[in-house]
Amino acid sequence: MSDTLNLPAETRERAGKGASRALRRDGRVPAVVYGGNEEPLAIHVEEKELTRQLMTGHFFNSIVEVEVDGKKLRTLPKDVAFHPVTDRPLHADFLRLAKDATVHVNVPVIFANEELSPGLKRGGVLNVVRHELELVCAADKIPEEIAIDVTGFDLGESIHISHVKLPAGSASAITDRDFTIATIVAPSALKSEEGDTTKAE
């Protein structure tokens, strides 16, 4: 389960490009909190703190408690716009979460028990088709990662979403097909050896 992050913020008195530029000069990032059947709330946050949280690698899969005027708002980060040259954050969007909200998130996958895969033991290569799974899950039960067990998979076999045991409270957002997450392919050296009929002198 991803940790809850805390992000102090202040309300923005003025909107518009000029006001946003002034905030950025002061090391602040304009942002907005929307959704939850309430009016959007214009805020600004400290650039250093936002960048630090972005660097955790699981910012977009974490509940972020935005603290404004002594009130904590449970949110899910939806988007951060970056400067095309400097990569500094320019603007952030946060979605307000109700107590029992479900959310769409992309969760990274990791592969376990590679030493128990006959295909990998024979020199096969794990060809990852999807590095993340699109899940629908309870807002307070967002998994940090999904571990996929490759025990027993041989060369030429594929790992589909139906092979994956998702944690309680999570379901795949794609429900119309049994999509492929990874395949175990023969290494190119093995393929070329089998296809090469010429004998060395």
C-alpha positions in Angstrom: 0.0 0.0 0.0 1.4 3.4 -1.0 2.0 5.8 1.8 -0.1 8.9 2.4 1.9 12.0 1.5 1.3 15.4 3.1 1.6 18.6 1.0 1.2 22.0 2.7 -0.6 24.6 0.5 -2.0 28.1 0.5 -5.0 29.4 -1.3 -4.4 31.5 -4.5 -5.9 34.9 -4.3 -5.3 35.8 -7.9 -5.6 33.7 -11.1 -4.1 34.3 -14.5 -0.7 34.0 -16.2 0.9 37.0 -14.5 0.0 35.8 -11.0 1.2 32.3 -11.8 4.5 33.7 -13.1 4.9 35.7 -9.9 4.3 32.6 -7.8 6.9 30.6 -9.7 9.5 33.3 -9.2 8.9 32.8 -5.5 9.5 29.1 -5.7 5.8 28.2 -5.6 3.7 26.0 -8.0 0.1 27.0 -8.9 -2.3 24.0 -8.5 -6.0 23.2 -8.3 -8.0 20.8 -6.3 -11.2 19.7 -8.1 -14.0 17.1 -8.0 -16.0 15.7 -5.1 -19.1 17.8 -6.1 -17.4 21.0 -4.8 -16.1 24.1 -6.4 -12.5 23.9 -7.7 -10.0 25.3 -5.2 -7.0 27.3 -6.5 -3.9 26.8 -4.4 -0.1 27.0 -4.6 2.5 24.7 -3.1 6.2 24.8 -2.5 8.1 23.7 -5.6 10.9 22.0 -3.6 8.4 19.9 -1.6 6.4 19.0 -4.7 9.6 18.0 -6.6 10.7 15.9 -3.6 7.4 14.0 -3.6 7.5 13.5 -7.3 10.9 11.9 -6.9 9.5 9.1 -4.7 8.4 7.3 -7.8 4.9 6.6 -6.5 3.5 10.1 -6.3 0.7 9.4 -8.8 -0.3 6.2 -6.9 -0.4 7.9 -3.5 -3.1 9.7 -1.5 -1.9 13.2 -1.0 -3.3 15.1 1.9 -3.2 18.7 0.8 -3.3 20.9 3.9 -4.9 24.4 3.3 -5.8 26.8 6.0 -5.7 24.1 8.7 -7.9 21.8 6.7 -6.7 18.5 5.2 -8.1 17.5 1.8 -7.7 13.9 0.7 -6.6 14.0 -2.9 -5.1 11.9 -5.7 -2.6 13.7 -8.0 -3.9 13.6 -11.6 -1.5 15.7 -13.6 1.7 17.8 -13.2 2.7 20.0 -16.1 6.5 20.4 -16.5 8.6 23.1 -18.3 9.8 21.6 -21.6 13.4 22.7 -21.1 14.1 22.9 -17.3 11.6 20.1 -16.3 10.5 22.2 -13.4 6.9 21.7 -12.3 4.6 24.5 -13.6 1.2 23.4 -12.5 -0.5 20.5 -10.6 -4.0 19.0 -10.6 -5.4 17.1 -7.6 -8.7 15.2 -7.5 -10.7 15.4 -4.3 -11.5 12.0 -2.8 -14.7 11.0 -1.0 -14.3 8.6 1.9 -15.3 5.5 -0.1 -14.0 6.6 -3.5 -12.6 4.3 -6.1 -9.8 5.5 -8.3 -8.2 4.6 -11.7 -4.4 4.3 -11.2 -1.4 2.8 -13.1 0.5 0.5 -10.8 4.0 -0.8 -11.7 4.6 -4.5 -12.0 7.5 -6.5 -10.7 8.3 -10.2 -11.5 9.0 -12.8 -8.8 10.5 -16.3 -8.8 12.4 -15.9 -12.1 14.7 -18.7 -10.9 11.6 -21.1 -11.0 10.8 -20.4 -14.6 12.0 -23.2 -16.9 12.1 -20.8 -19.8 14.3 -18.3 -18.0 16.5 -21.0 -16.6 17.2 -22.2 -20.2 18.4 -18.7 -21.1 15.1 -17.3 -22.2 14.4 -13.5 -21.9 11.5 -12.0 -20.1 9.9 -9.6 -22.6 7.8 -7.1 -20.6 4.8 -5.9 -22.7 3.2 -3.8 -19.9 5.4 -2.2 -17.2 2.2 -1.0 -15.4 -1.3 -2.3 -14.9 -4.3 0.0 -15.1 -6.4 -0.8 -12.0 -9.6 0.4 -10.4 -9.2 0.2 -6.6 -10.4 1.7 -3.3 -8.7 5.1 -2.7 -7.3 3.9 0.6 -6.0 0.6 -0.8 -3.8 1.6 -3.8 -1.1 -1.0 -4.2 2.5 0.2 -4.5 3.3 -2.5 -7.0 1.9 -5.8 -8.3 4.2 -8.8 -8.0 3.7 -11.4 -10.8 4.9 -14.9 -10.2 6.6 -16.5 -13.2 7.0 -20.0 -11.7 6.6 -22.7 -14.3 6.5 -20.5 -17.4 8.5 -21.9 -20.3 9.9 -20.5 -23.6 7.2 -19.2 -25.9 4.6 -18.8 -23.1 2.8 -15.6 -22.2 1.7 -14.2 -18.9 -1.8 -12.8 -19.1 -3.8 -10.7 -16.6 -5.8 -13.8 -15.8 -2.6 -15.3 -14.2 -2.3 -12.4 -11.8 -3.7 -12.4 -8.3 -4.6 -8.8 -7.6 -4.8 -7.6 -4.0 -8.2 -7.3 -2.3 -10.0 -4.1 -3.4 -8.3 -3.9 -6.8 -9.6 -5.0 -10.2 -8.2 -4.5 -13.7 -9.6 -1.5 -15.5 -9.5 -3.4 -18.8 -12.2 -6.1 -18.6 -12.9 -6.9 -22.3 -9.8 -9.1 -22.9 -7.2 -11.3 -21.3 -4.3 -9.0 -22.2 -0.6 -10.0 -22.2 1.7 -8.6 -19.6 4.9 -10.4 -20.5 6.2 -13.2 -22.7 9.2 -15.5 -22.4 11.2 -15.5 -25.6 14.1 -17.6 -26.8 17.4 -15.6 -26.8 18.6 -14.5 -30.3 21.7 -16.7 -30.0 19.6 -19.8 -29.5 17.4 -18.9 -32.4 20.3 -18.3 -34.8 22.0 -21.6 -33.7 18.8 -23.5 -34.6 18.4 -21.7 -37.9 22.1 -22.0 -38.9 22.6 -25.2 -41.0 26.1 -24.4 -42.1 28.9 -26.3 -40.3 32.0 -24.5 -39.2 35.2 -25.8 -40.9 
